[in-house]
């Protein structure tokens, strides 16, 4: 459990159903959508995380289109 008020938390899939439900529990977290960060791109992840000191990542990004 992160108790520090200075912790930097990033939540991927920030517009998804689960992330939306977690907003009240992580009010200071940064919720990112695919428009903010394409987690399937190594270059995008390096650019995003290379400029931030992240204490925790909640990886909730998912695809809803299945064959």
C-alpha positions as CSV (number, residue, x, y, z in Angstrom):
1,X,0.0,0.0,0.0
2,X,1.3,3.4,-1.0
3,X,0.9,5.8,1.9
4,X,3.2,8.7,0.9
5,X,1.4,11.7,-0.4
6,X,4.3,12.4,-2.7
7,X,4.0,9.0,-4.5
8,X,3.5,9.3,-8.3
9,X,1.1,6.7,-9.5
10,X,0.3,6.1,-13.2
11,X,-2.9,4.1,-14.2
12,X,-3.0,2.9,-17.8
13,X,-6.4,2.3,-19.4
14,X,-7.5,5.5,-17.6
15,X,-10.8,5.8,-19.4
16,X,-11.7,2.1,-18.9
17,X,-14.4,0.7,-16.6
18,X,-12.0,-0.5,-13.9
19,X,-9.9,2.6,-13.9
20,X,-13.0,4.8,-13.7
21,X,-14.1,2.8,-10.6
22,X,-10.7,3.3,-9.0
23,X,-10.6,7.2,-9.4
24,X,-12.0,7.8,-5.8
25,X,-9.3,5.5,-4.3
26,X,-6.4,7.1,-6.2
27,X,-7.4,10.8,-6.4
28,X,-3.8,11.9,-7.0
29,X,-2.9,9.3,-9.6
30,X,-2.4,10.1,-13.2
31,X,-4.9,8.2,-15.3
32,X,-3.6,7.9,-18.9
33,X,-5.6,6.8,-21.9
34,X,-4.3,5.4,-25.2
35,X,-4.2,9.0,-26.6
36,X,-1.8,9.8,-23.8
37,X,0.3,6.6,-23.9
38,X,0.1,3.7,-26.3
39,X,1.4,0.9,-24.1
40,X,1.9,-1.4,-27.1
41,X,4.7,1.0,-28.3
42,X,8.1,0.6,-26.7
43,X,9.1,4.1,-28.0
44,X,6.0,5.7,-26.5
45,X,6.6,4.0,-23.1
46,X,10.3,5.1,-23.1
47,X,9.3,8.7,-23.9
48,X,6.5,8.7,-21.3
49,X,8.3,7.0,-18.4
50,X,11.8,8.4,-19.3
51,X,10.7,11.8,-18.1
52,X,8.9,10.8,-14.9
53,X,9.8,9.2,-11.6
54,X,7.0,6.7,-11.2
55,X,6.5,4.9,-7.9
56,X,3.7,2.6,-9.0
57,X,2.0,1.6,-12.3
58,X,-1.4,0.1,-12.3
59,X,-1.6,-1.5,-15.8
60,X,-5.3,-1.7,-16.6
61,X,-5.1,-1.0,-20.3
62,X,-6.9,-3.8,-22.2
63,X,-8.5,-4.4,-25.6
64,X,-12.2,-5.1,-25.7
65,X,-12.3,-6.3,-29.3
66,X,-11.7,-10.1,-29.4
67,X,-11.9,-12.4,-32.4
